[in-house]
Amino acid sequence: MSEYILQFEGVTKDFPGVRALSNVSFRVKAGEIHGICGENGAGKSTLMKIISGVYPHGTYEGRVLFKDAELKFSGSSIRQAIERGIAIVYQEFALVPQLTVGENIHLGREPVSAAGIVNWHRLYSETRELLDRFHLRIPFEEKVISLGVGQQQMVEIAKALAENASLLILDEPTSALTEAEVESLFAILRKLKAGGVTCIYISHKLEEFFRIADSLTVIRDGAVIKSLPVKETSTEEVIRMMVGREMKERFPRTRRELGEVVLQARDITTSTDAAKTKRALKGVSFDLHSGEILGIAGLMGSGRSELLTAIFGVPVAHLRGSVVVTGEEMPLGRIREAMGRGISYVPEDRKRQGLVVKESISNNMSLPNLNQFSSILAINKLKEIRECQRLFDFLRIKSSSLASPVESLSGGNQQKVVIAKWLMSKPRILFLDEPTRGIDVGAKYEIYKLMNELAADGVAVVMVSSELPELLGICDRILVMHEGKAMGVLPAAQATQEKLMTLAAGMTLRE
């Protein structure tokens, strides 16, 4: 048997008007962790869908060999791939929110008696055994809807581990994980590797490849640029291969003078239960200036996202405090009120909260802005399309037309559509919650440039991010949260990752 568990030979895949993969050829050794990286739209997801049975044999050219035998899945059958020992964890979750963790992990393969009755005791005991084996701290009898994004990601991983796969594919597995959860995941991968399991690891966080992967394949515009051992390359070389050009800086910075205070938040407090005994936010106060980029740092569950949603007007329990926008107090708990004051909000979960993925790019852009194009009797479609086209071109969204459904776009381009619809509202204050999560280094750079341009035009930008280098690289000041409290605001020029983590852990800085 060959030392290679997976081999691609001249794989080419076309969609209408687009060549997604072009003569892809590379090999993955058995028992290794093989990284795959490339910009959004490079073809990574298409390649993984071929391996996992989403695109059956005959819909692409070339050959894919798994354990020296050609993969020939008939129809779109992920189950056939699983039966061959191939499991995949997608970036977008495929969980049933109203089912428990145990039910999700066993979905489709529940232990049943001869009479067809589910053996619940066995289901949950097997779930507990699986989670204990890999040191996953997940409440297995809780419904998935009650879990945070990071825990939901670990449930997805647990589902794949339950299949006893010989090839495990992870697509952006750490995009929603804390650093502690990332370390737990890496420990799991090392344990699987020691047991002979091969892993394909896809990530936009390039530093992760150098922490966990043995070898790396770089894909650009559907073609393989190079496959090589990780120890023979560097972050700078990987970026150059990904984008096709030298990137001298990852964070474009411009010197800015802070303008007047445009938003004052005072004593923002919310509860997470009817008894008001659990606080999501505990008296948070801060000022926001025109023309600045204010970062918000903190660990998962620290209240970063809750702070933005509370100010924007998303309904929350027992909200109190005050928000003053350009000198006038703004009523809390009303999204329309916030939008009327010039506040726009790009949410963390772009799929569930920011987009209607079945609709076109233009419909998604204009949806919250139809009042700009409508009269009493009708919508001025020409004016609407002109404005959509302007933002489409400005943000360099990669798609054949505005009529394309959003679900056909890469993650980075979907993020641009979310940003475009709020730019269309001409905001004075823009909230961005994890705006670069799950997108490649080139798309990140474009979003950073856009943030700088908005700030230069006087827009006040607030950005929540889990990546400390990103906050230090792009922000003017950084507000640090810990368990619902504001621990302090640091000028970015005086901040370090160590200082931010000290505050995020609830400790005070030494003089």
URFEN-V752336 format. One record per backbone hydrogen bond with DSSP energy under -0.5 kcal/mol. NH is the residue of the N-H (numbers start at 0). CO is the residue of the C=O. If there is no record, write none. Layout:
((NH | CO) (NH | CO))
//
This chain:
((4 | 2) (4 | 27) (5 | 27) (6 | 64) (7 | 25) (8 | 62) (10 | 23) (11 | 60) (12 | 20) (14 | 17) (17 | 14) (19 | 12) (19 | 17) (20 | 12) (21 | 221) (23 | 10) (25 | 7) (27 | 5) (29 | 2) (31 | 28) (33 | 31) (33 | 198) (34 | 32) (34 | 214) (35 | 200) (36 | 216) (41 | 38) (46 | 42) (47 | 43) (48 | 44) (49 | 45) (50 | 46) (51 | 47) (52 | 49) (53 | 48) (54 | 48) (55 | 53) (56 | 72) (58 | 55) (60 | 11) (62 | 8) (64 | 6) (65 | 68) (66 | 4) (68 | 65) (70 | 63) (71 | 69) (74 | 72) (76 | 52) (76 | 74) (80 | 76) (81 | 77) (82 | 78) (83 | 79) (84 | 80) (84 | 81) (85 | 80) (86 | 84) (86 | 166) (88 | 168) (89 | 87) (92 | 90) (96 | 94) (98 | 95) (100 | 141) (101 | 139) (103 | 99) (104 | 100) (105 | 101) (106 | 103) (108 | 105) (112 | 116) (115 | 112) (118 | 110) (119 | 117) (122 | 118) (123 | 119) (124 | 120) (125 | 121) (126 | 122) (127 | 123) (128 | 124) (129 | 125) (130 | 126) (131 | 127) (132 | 128) (133 | 129) (134 | 131) (135 | 130) (136 | 134) (137 | 135) (139 | 137) (141 | 138) (143 | 98) (144 | 96) (145 | 142) (146 | 143) (151 | 147) (152 | 148) (153 | 149) (154 | 150) (155 | 151) (156 | 152) (157 | 153) (158 | 154) (159 | 155) (160 | 156) (161 | 157) (162 | 159) (163 | 160) (164 | 159) (165 | 84) (166 | 84) (167 | 197) (168 | 86) (169 | 167) (169 | 199) (170 | 88) (170 | 168) (171 | 169) (171 | 201) (172 | 201) (174 | 171) (176 | 173) (181 | 177) (182 | 178) (183 | 179) (184 | 180) (185 | 181) (186 | 182) (187 | 183) (188 | 184) (189 | 185) (190 | 186) (191 | 187) (192 | 188) (193 | 189) (194 | 190) (195 | 192) (196 | 191) (197 | 165) (198 | 31) (199 | 167) (200 | 33) (200 | 198) (201 | 169) (201 | 199) (202 | 35) (205 | 203) (207 | 204) (208 | 204) (208 | 205) (209 | 205) (210 | 206) (210 | 207) (211 | 207) (212 | 208) (213 | 32) (214 | 32) (215 | 227) (216 | 34) (217 | 225) (218 | 36) (219 | 222) (221 | 41) (222 | 219) (224 | 217) (225 | 217) (227 | 215) (229 | 213) (231 | 228) (232 | 229) (237 | 233) (238 | 234) (239 | 235) (240 | 236) (241 | 237) (242 | 238) (243 | 239) (247 | 245) (258 | 289) (261 | 287) (262 | 287) (263 | 323) (264 | 285) (265 | 321) (267 | 283) (268 | 319) (269 | 280) (270 | 316) (271 | 277) (272 | 277) (275 | 272) (278 | 276) (279 | 269) (279 | 277) (280 | 269) (281 | 483) (283 | 267) (285 | 264) (287 | 262) (289 | 259) (290 | 457) (291 | 288) (293 | 291) (293 | 460) (294 | 292) (294 | 476) (295 | 462) (296 | 478) (301 | 298) (306 | 302) (307 | 303) (308 | 304) (309 | 305) (310 | 306) (311 | 307) (312 | 308) (313 | 308) (316 | 270) (318 | 315) (319 | 268) (321 | 265) (322 | 329) (323 | 263) (324 | 322) (324 | 327) (325 | 261) (325 | 323) (327 | 324) (329 | 322) (332 | 309) (334 | 312) (337 | 333) (338 | 334) (339 | 335) (340 | 336) (340 | 337) (341 | 338) (342 | 337) (343 | 428) (345 | 430) (346 | 344) (349 | 347) (352 | 348) (353 | 348) (353 | 349) (354 | 349) (356 | 354) (358 | 355) (360 | 401) (360 | 403) (361 | 401) (363 | 359) (364 | 360) (365 | 361) (366 | 362) (368 | 365) (369 | 366) (371 | 368) (372 | 369) (373 | 369) (374 | 377) (379 | 372) (380 | 378) (383 | 379) (384 | 380) (385 | 381) (386 | 382) (387 | 383) (388 | 384) (389 | 385) (390 | 386) (391 | 387) (392 | 388) (393 | 389) (394 | 390) (395 | 392) (396 | 391) (398 | 396) (403 | 400) (405 | 358) (406 | 356) (407 | 404) (408 | 405) (413 | 409) (414 | 410) (415 | 411) (416 | 412) (417 | 413) (418 | 414) (419 | 415) (420 | 416) (421 | 417) (422 | 418) (423 | 419) (425 | 422) (426 | 421) (427 | 341) (428 | 341) (429 | 459) (430 | 343) (430 | 428) (431 | 461) (432 | 345) (433 | 431) (433 | 463) (436 | 433) (438 | 435) (443 | 439) (444 | 440) (445 | 441) (446 | 442) (447 | 443) (448 | 444) (449 | 445) (450 | 446) (451 | 447) (452 | 448) (453 | 449) (454 | 450) (455 | 451) (456 | 452) (457 | 454) (458 | 453) (459 | 427) (460 | 291) (460 | 458) (461 | 429) (462 | 293) (463 | 431) (464 | 295) (467 | 465) (470 | 466) (471 | 467) (472 | 468) (473 | 469) (474 | 470) (475 | 292) (476 | 292) (477 | 489) (478 | 294) (479 | 487) (480 | 296) (481 | 484) (483 | 301) (484 | 481) (486 | 479) (486 | 484) (487 | 479) (489 | 477) (491 | 475) (493 | 490) (494 | 490) (494 | 491) (499 | 495) (500 | 496) (501 | 497) (502 | 498) (503 | 499) (504 | 500) (505 | 502) (506 | 501))
//
